[in-house]
Structure formats: C-alpha cells, structure tokens
Amino acid sequence: MIEGLIGGFGNLFVPFNLLILIAGILLGFIGGGIPGISGTMLVIILLPVSYAMDPTAAFLLLTSIYATSVFSGSISAILFRTPGTPEAVATVFDGYPMAQKGEGGKALGVSIFSSATGGVLGTIVLIFLTPLLASFALSFAAPEYFALALMGLTVVASLSAGNLVKGFIGVAFGLFIATIGLDSMTGTPRFTFGSGQLMSGIDFIPVLIGLFAISEVLRQVQKRARKTSNQKVRTELPDLGLMKRISGVIGRSSLLGIFIGILPGIGATTAAMLSYSEAARWSKNPKEFGTGIPEGVAAPESANNAAAMGAMVPLLSLGIPGSATTAILLGAFILHGIQPGPLMFQTQGSLVYTILIGLLFANLLILLIAKPFISVFSKILRVPYAIIGPLIVLFCIIGTFAVRNSIFDVGVMLVFGVIGYFLENAKFPLAPIVLGVVLGPIAESQFVRSMQMSNNDLSIFFTRPISLVLLLLALISVLYPLVKKWINHRKTKHKGDSTIAS
C-alpha cells in the first residue's frame, strides 16, 4: 500500500496529469453549479473523449468531475433554491433560508468546508479500508435496506415544521408518486390510467426540480417588486466557533455518508437525505431545521461528498457500482480493457492508487478553488430577475429532458412546480414529499425482496440483528416527539395547577 501511494503521488504530479485533474475539477464546478447539468451527465459526455486518452489521465478527469460536481450542486441550491445536482436537494432546506436572511456567504462557506471534509474523510477510508468495507457491505441484504429506508422516512417528525399530520400527508404523497408505473417485481401497471408515458413511472428529478426551482421562480414572479438583488455574497469559511458548532454534525454525517455510499445502488442523494434527518434527530432544537441554520447545510454536504467516495469502494473492490455515476465509471473501466474487482489492486495497483490520490487532492482543492469560483458565479445575482428567472427555467427544462430524453418529464416538472407553489403558499412542508419520492422506491423494492426471501414471513425483519436495530431506531424516532410533547403538556398542566393552588 505504501509503495502504491508513493507511486500514485508520482503519477499525479506528472504535469499533464495534474493539468487534467485541475481541468476536471473546474468542469465539475461548472457542471454541478449550473442547474440542469450534473456530474453524471458530464461524465457521460466525456466518456468517448476519455477513450482516446491514457487510462491514468482519463480516470483522473472523470473521477475529479464526479467528486467536485457533488459539492458544486450546493451553490445554486443555496443562492437560487435550485439544486444543481440531485445530491444537493437537502441543502436547499436550510441553505436557501440562510441566503434569504443575508447569510448566503456563510452558507456557502459551510458548504465548502463540509464538502471538503466529508470528501477527504471518505477518500481516506476508501484508501485504507476498501476491502474490509466491501465485505461488510455484502452482509446487507433486502431486510437491512428496507429497515434503513424506513428509518429515513420516520424523520418526518422533524421535518414537518411542527405539524406532524401535514408531514405524514406529505410522505404519503411522495410514496404515492413513487408507486406510479410498472411494478418492478410483477410488471403490473399501477396508477397509469392507460397512459404509456406513465408506464416507466415518474422520475424523482423532475419532481425535485419542479417542487423547488420552478415553484421558487413562480414565487419571485409573484413578488414583482424584485428587480435585482442588492445582496453581495462574500463567501466566508467557518471561523473556529462555527467549526466547533458544526464539527459533530460533520463527523456523524461523513461516517453515515461513507456507510450509505458503500451500499450498492443507494447513492449520495439518499445519503444526504438520511444525514439531514439524523442531524435533526440528534439536535437539541430539531424545529430549527428548515429555518436556515448551518447544521442543516453541513449535514447533507458532508454526507453526499463522503458517500460519493464511499460508492467507489464496491466499484474498485467488487466491480459493483455504488451509484449511477460509478456505473458509468464501470463502463469506462471496461472500455479501457480494465475489469474492476478483487484482483484490481494487484493487477492495476498503480492506476488505482493514482485515482485515489487524485480524489484526495480534488477534495482538498475544493477549499482553494471554490471561493474564487463562487465569487464569479454569484455575480449572477446582480442580473435582473426578469433575465435570471427565464434562464433558470430554461436550464431546468434542458436538464430534465436530458435525463430520459422525455418531453413528458418536462411536463411533470412544470406540473410539480405549480403544485409546489400552491403548497408553499398554504405553508405545507415540501421536505416530507421529497423524502417519500427518494426513499419510497428503495423501501418498496427491498420489502418485496425480503418477503420473497422469507416466504412472506415478517419475522425476517426482527431475526436479523442489523435490521432489528434499525427498525427500533425508526420506532423510537416516531414515538419520541409524541412522548416529549405529552410530558411537556403534563409539566405545563402541573405548573398551572400548582399556581392556582398557591
């Protein structure tokens, strides 16, 4: 390993390879920062280009785009309430409210620091613990996946702005959206109403973009008074006090992100949602989440970057992609005649360690390059909204269409934009809907697989230690706010009775 790491450093600092790495970082910033373009799309576009390159340079380019685009999606999420990438959807919940309060620079600084920290921690774990983590990931089967998704869904108690009923209605609506289309197991059409377009289901990206980006454009148009923004965004990296405040959140979220990332097929978007929910669960003041607090930015940003690195673990050690982008990277390896798997560290050790060192430097360079990039990017705020609004809509349309080359998805996005606009006017929380849309397909498919494994015996969830622990945590998280509310009510009533008696 030591020899491999030294060789990786040497390969990285070959001038051409270093130039390729920096180019990949800048492309990742641009791809993630512009709404509608993602790191996944850029990797797909550059895949043919990489075929003409040396494998070392090719994978430094593709993996650096992958690493930095996960971070840069938070820039537009914070400034415009438009997630640049799906991984940044949870960053909207607190990042945009911070920007609305004049703390956009602070939110961006927290995002930079959290993303770099999560990415570095994820890469360090990737370097030293890849074989061990890969074997642990294999111990996760359908019951554990279902329990994990269910635990994430129970955070509705913390994301419902104090209204648990609305929260559960939102989750139910999100789960309903996730069921539309063909049943993944039986092929039975569900809620398609005879429409061929609905047979393939409703993709979560049009839903997310509609609920957050399009609805925000509609809200800004309604205000009319806003011509330009006088807010000057100056990115402020966290001071020691703020670092101390968010360090616990970053540490827990990074570890959770790494853990979620190594589970094949889960991805950084789910990691961001789960880490946000767990941060709210651990917080002494969970009701502050969603109002614009640094912890609400630190949690998803550290988790999604850590998860992006964690997703490389099963790719390199087992040949199993951990996310959509790593599935494309798997194709890139095969295109170059390289088969990822248990023997890759022996047969392609030099290439593997060069990629790992490149990922480490890409995450570190976020701290240096992000600030000047944001200073240029944030000048868009000075452009009249009559120009910005239509551009945001245009990018959203292009990005939504490009996911599945479907004009129907564009229509879905616009419909959910209108839905999100009216729901926000009615003070209805959007976060639970997103929770249901993202986690619903995972929960459903893994529940069905669990039932097939056990011949429809529900005890499978309670006889496996990991799934049992996760289900108990889910139950506690639902009951805790209800019990706490009942106790506080009893205390208040007791104090009132004591006052009357005295």
Steps between C-alpha positions, in 0.01 A plus 500: 500500500779743591673433168172543318429834670848630422457390138160671492653830616766469231248434224272783612777761487591425141419844347246371248317290762491792744360726225232240422407481870456878526298504177274229643450698820399814310266304273346340808441843655331625184295184444374485856448873542280553193148367562405217267856380440648240733827318551340184368409672174850645461660159560273352232587779254875465559503119497578482124769766544664301780531195273765682297701581814745302711303313775668699779409839352155377395398387849653805669272709276183296555539445875591864574185612316305247705646618832466877454159509328345348813617807693424768241134403478463677833594840352181546299304320774601768750487805274196421282319213678576292194704185572776482241517124553257254663748453787445865603124479551527478881736801501210714380308447826734724705743643245245714318335633820849606615549687171159667545616622842811655346724209604561357152878541533496322834292215357737463205800498734342225710428307181861529380647394834252217556532367145879500509508338845248232405679431172843476664374270775325285241816478290717409800259221589497397133880474497547301819181302557367413153525117527357497855209731418417309184464175695280678758277642226437147378339416837219746416205325338144608418373513863783736602442725199127520579564579867747771402251662261223478760724666759556785256127541440429535872689830516175658380447583869794742481438643151132586532535853638318397818200351316531122512175442310615709204834319514344156472270623223808626314685169540190309387476722191868441424457124542199510268706675232766230539247222433386635163608282207569131454554291810870414499431141608178399322483746210146601598403859399414721798319835479591535132138560387582340167779750427806354332709792628426408862602135448863589575400687815572854611871570538593681821713766327205678326311487830788656696574769242131587472434517876800719575628683191185568296288580807764750614498672159121528526531650849755755384283595202208550739705749704561714187678761711827313479706638211852416609655367815705749700643220707875462454601141564847480650588141580609465863672180607391402853691656790613291796174553687286386210736209426459383858123534470470291184790258555282235665245519218772474236663202673177303540371590153831408333502158665136445408573614145791257466283220635211581262742545209650152525153342475453425128219689330415746779696810398597844632150650468361249749804555724434876504134450592576247774782709647275807509235297681752360748644848565149619586452194718822563696439873534386654826280733293369294206230756420770745389582277202345647189521856632859564387767361735859395418444144623233456232761576232790315661315170539397430137812654348746294706291186448452523124870557435598220737243273334638581155838373617341205679328396176846437354560221756275233344601619151873449551494197730198306371430639154152606619398866444379679812321780315391616153828680432714209617298278264621724217854481639469120494420529130805726458725240665367228270540733201871527589529122538513508881276279716436641850481239772694321775816467289508862382731617780752238388463524121442878473649622829674803350181622332283439808727691738539784250118530486480496881768767542330704227168482687674609821653804329174584319318519833779709655503738204130571561622717790726703269307521173139519622524849647622681183259292289205603719607866490460489122188283506322717759518807275197348329302632799549855369324417174131603496272212592307557178806346333607253773155345544453394136860372489440283807184360340690438175781311677244301697320401180826397330621305803167325554469405134857366488445246779273274291464700177133541587285805438248336734748547787511870419123514537524313832756754621276794412197338666693441821626857482141622520422246774802614701400865458150444643624267776752761617234769502296267722805458734523131411850350552662370180779302668277202596384469137862483384569242769223276369602539134870422564467221756169349386634287212779362722259411780249334269739292291699381802184411692379284209841330474497437876161333473628282217803402708286399800195354323289794625617466860526846663723364773797534262522867598526417872729196489784679322694720748575796271145536368359461852719781636406730209129430546522570873671832426222583254234422761675708766534796264124502436398450863755737656346834383152377598614390847701822545196709404284305748756546780529875432121526502484321835771727646317812381174375642667413831657847525162655429332294769776591749456870425124481555547306825747756636 
